[in-house]
Amino acid sequence: MEYDDSQTARDLRDRAREFMDEEVIPTEREYLGDGPVPSSVIEDLRAEARERDVFCPQIHEEWGGGGYEFRDVLPLFEEAGRSLLGASAMRVDAPDEGNMHTIELVGTDEQKGEYLKPLVAGDINSAFSMTEPRDGAGSDPKMLKTTAEKEGDEWVINGHKWWTTQGSEADVFIVMAKTDQEAHPYAGCSLFLVDADADGVTVERDIPHLGPSLVHATHAEITYDDVRVPESALLGVENEGFAHAQQRLGPARLTHCMRFTGMATRALTVAKAYMSEREAFDSSLADKQSQRFNVAEYETELHAVRTMVRHAAAQITAGEEARVPVSMCKVFAANTTQETIDFAVQACGGNGIGRDLPLADFYEAVRAFRIVDGADEVHKRVIARDAFEEVSDPSIDNTPTF
Ligand SMILES: Cc1cc2nc3c(=O)[nH]c(=O)nc-3n(C[C@H](O)[C@H](O)[C@H](O)COP(=O)(O)OP(=O)(O)OC[C@H]3O[C@@H](n4cnc5c(N)ncnc54)[C@H](O)[C@@H]3O)c2cc1C
């Protein structure tokens, strides 16, 4: 299926596809069931990605990236998602990808030199520290408890965070904290760049979690105890933290949708291959009409996701808020990819559960997608609020017609 992508996007996608087929997926096969893949292997893949001009395409050349437009990179993100190693290999991996985007968008030139450049190069790692335990920020970010108070020319940060992805390996954290205690949180929070080795930063533990065995994914619980950072650590505008987080999250949700669409597409390809070869009850599994209908439904839904994501991306590129289309993409993509991967596992029988195939890892990876970057219900809340707005607008005649 071809989409209305530019020639630049198609060329980038084709190079990414070749890279995935010739380098990444063969490497993945060596480690399936025997992960996590060592970081030296990822380094080798990154060197090859640089050679093939598919390395960090989303960041401007000035900072070491490829300098491609957001919409032109989307098909590459889908290719990257076809293996759990793809996004790291091409340096389009979360959370660094979203963090790099935030620093590029709102950081100063000094911050870009200090953090963005080495992040793009893969010399350092980063983490985004917003979610808090129990009575703090989660689905409702207004409940944020972490504070940053000005003392002289420093900010003093105090708080407790968890589920900070890559927190225990990060060199720098982007921390969301309240900077104006009186204001509504949407108008009184800020982002800070905090070095992991700053006094008062403690990674308490990596939270044990469901997840694939091929890659080493960590989610940390972290305390910030009287952490002093200079004024220059403020990322973006004071008290604009939520606005900056939204600028980050819109595109980051769409890139997540594309990566998981790639994962589900590969899962379906594996399942179709299995079903075509495997015979039962006198014909191949691929001949059974009920299974063919299942494949038809998942192919249709994945096509719908790709189309929706491109539509939302076009709105973002045009400078529109795109909050509702992004929420629609997020809910629909998370559920579609989860259901598709679940079907692929079922279609492959015992092999779907085994780790000779990538499906078991995909199955464990995809479940979190309905929770991270806003749970399903949070996005449905946004969609529903918009849907009801029209009814509550008195200028619109809402008299029902039967
Ligand atoms: C693998 C993983 C990686 C993560 N990485 C990061 C990270 O890097 N940085 C970071 O800051 N956070 C991260 N998070 C945290 C993630 O953003 C939160 O888990 C998510 O926002 C939900 O918050 P919560 O866990 O506090 O759930 P809660 O707020 O306790 O919500 C629990 C459940 O309640 C339901 N719910 C919520 N609101 C409503 C509603 N209005 N109506 C009906 N039902 C509702 C939803 O089903 C939700 O899942 C990560 C989480 C996971 C699982």
The ligand as an SDF file (V2000), in Angstrom:
LIG
                    3D

 53 58  0  0  0  0  0  0  0  0999 V2000
    6.5830    0.9730   30.2940 C   0  0  0  0  0  0  0  0  0  0  0  0
    6.2890    2.3510   30.8230 C   0  0  0  0  0  0  0  0  0  0  0  0
    7.1450    3.4030   30.5370 C   0  0  0  0  0  0  0  0  0  0  0  0
    6.9060    4.6860   31.0580 C   0  0  0  0  0  0  0  0  0  0  0  0
    7.8150    5.6880   30.8170 N   0  0  0  0  0  0  0  0  0  0  0  0
    7.6380    6.8860   31.4200 C   0  0  0  0  0  0  0  0  0  0  0  0
    8.6410    7.9070   31.3100 C   0  0  0  0  0  0  0  0  0  0  0  0
    9.6710    7.7270   30.6600 O   0  0  0  0  0  0  0  0  0  0  0  0
    8.4500    9.0810   31.9690 N   0  0  0  0  0  0  0  0  0  0  0  0
    7.3310    9.3160   32.7120 C   0  0  0  0  0  0  0  0  0  0  0  0
    7.2170   10.3970   33.2670 O   0  0  0  0  0  0  0  0  0  0  0  0
    6.3570    8.3590   32.8310 N   0  0  0  0  0  0  0  0  0  0  0  0
    6.4900    7.1600   32.2130 C   0  0  0  0  0  0  0  0  0  0  0  0
    5.5340    6.1740   32.3590 N   0  0  0  0  0  0  0  0  0  0  0  0
    4.3570    6.4440   33.1590 C   0  0  0  0  0  0  0  0  0  0  0  0
    3.0860    6.5570   32.3420 C   0  0  0  0  0  0  0  0  0  0  0  0
    3.0900    7.7840   31.6420 O   0  0  0  0  0  0  0  0  0  0  0  0
    1.9150    6.4130   33.3190 C   0  0  0  0  0  0  0  0  0  0  0  0
    1.9170    5.0640   33.7790 O   0  0  0  0  0  0  0  0  0  0  0  0
    0.5770    6.7610   32.7150 C   0  0  0  0  0  0  0  0  0  0  0  0
    0.4960    8.1390   32.4120 O   0  0  0  0  0  0  0  0  0  0  0  0
   -0.5650    6.3960   33.6670 C   0  0  0  0  0  0  0  0  0  0  0  0
   -0.3610    6.9530   34.9310 O   0  0  0  0  0  0  0  0  0  0  0  0
   -0.4160    5.9970   36.2220 P   0  0  0  0  0  0  0  0  0  0  0  0
    0.4660    4.8230   36.0220 O   0  0  0  0  0  0  0  0  0  0  0  0
   -0.1650    6.8490   37.4160 O   0  0  0  0  0  0  0  0  0  0  0  0
   -1.8940    5.4300   36.2400 O   0  0  0  0  0  0  0  0  0  0  0  0
   -3.1360    6.0580   37.0300 P   0  0  0  0  0  0  0  0  0  0  0  0
   -3.1730    7.5250   36.8660 O   0  0  0  0  0  0  0  0  0  0  0  0
   -3.1330    5.5100   38.4090 O   0  0  0  0  0  0  0  0  0  0  0  0
   -4.3440    5.4270   36.2060 O   0  0  0  0  0  0  0  0  0  0  0  0
   -4.6320    4.0250   36.2790 C   0  0  0  0  0  0  0  0  0  0  0  0
   -5.6520    3.6630   35.2000 C   0  0  0  0  0  0  0  0  0  0  0  0
   -6.8560    4.3830   35.4520 O   0  0  0  0  0  0  0  0  0  0  0  0
   -7.5740    4.5480   34.2530 C   0  0  0  0  0  0  0  0  0  0  0  0
   -7.9970    5.9490   34.1380 N   0  0  0  0  0  0  0  0  0  0  0  0
   -7.2350    7.0670   34.2760 C   0  0  0  0  0  0  0  0  0  0  0  0
   -7.9620    8.1830   34.0710 N   0  0  0  0  0  0  0  0  0  0  0  0
   -9.2300    7.7680   33.8190 C   0  0  0  0  0  0  0  0  0  0  0  0
  -10.4340    8.4590   33.5120 C   0  0  0  0  0  0  0  0  0  0  0  0
  -10.5080    9.8040   33.4290 N   0  0  0  0  0  0  0  0  0  0  0  0
  -11.5590    7.7160   33.2940 N   0  0  0  0  0  0  0  0  0  0  0  0
  -11.4940    6.3640   33.3730 C   0  0  0  0  0  0  0  0  0  0  0  0
  -10.3850    5.6710   33.6360 N   0  0  0  0  0  0  0  0  0  0  0  0
   -9.2590    6.3600   33.8510 C   0  0  0  0  0  0  0  0  0  0  0  0
   -6.6460    4.1200   33.1230 C   0  0  0  0  0  0  0  0  0  0  0  0
   -7.0100    2.8320   32.6520 O   0  0  0  0  0  0  0  0  0  0  0  0
   -5.2750    4.0520   33.7770 C   0  0  0  0  0  0  0  0  0  0  0  0
   -4.4200    3.0970   33.1700 O   0  0  0  0  0  0  0  0  0  0  0  0
    5.7470    4.9050   31.8360 C   0  0  0  0  0  0  0  0  0  0  0  0
    4.8750    3.8370   32.1140 C   0  0  0  0  0  0  0  0  0  0  0  0
    5.1330    2.5720   31.6240 C   0  0  0  0  0  0  0  0  0  0  0  0
    4.1890    1.4540   31.9370 C   0  0  0  0  0  0  0  0  0  0  0  0
  1  2  1  0
  2  3  1  0
  2 52  2  0
  3  4  2  0
  4  5  1  0
  4 50  1  0
  5  6  2  0
  6  7  1  0
  6 13  1  0
  7  8  2  0
  7  9  1  0
  9 10  1  0
 10 11  2  0
 10 12  1  0
 12 13  2  0
 13 14  1  0
 14 15  1  0
 14 50  1  0
 15 16  1  0
 16 17  1  0
 16 18  1  0
 18 19  1  0
 18 20  1  0
 20 21  1  0
 20 22  1  0
 22 23  1  0
 23 24  1  0
 24 25  2  0
 24 26  1  0
 24 27  1  0
 27 28  1  0
 28 29  2  0
 28 30  1  0
 28 31  1  0
 31 32  1  0
 32 33  1  0
 33 34  1  0
 33 48  1  0
 34 35  1  0
 35 36  1  0
 35 46  1  0
 36 37  1  0
 36 45  1  0
 37 38  2  0
 38 39  1  0
 39 40  1  0
 39 45  2  0
 40 41  1  0
 40 42  2  0
 42 43  1  0
 43 44  2  0
 44 45  1  0
 46 47  1  0
 46 48  1  0
 48 49  1  0
 50 51  2  0
 51 52  1  0
 52 53  1  0
M  END
$$$$
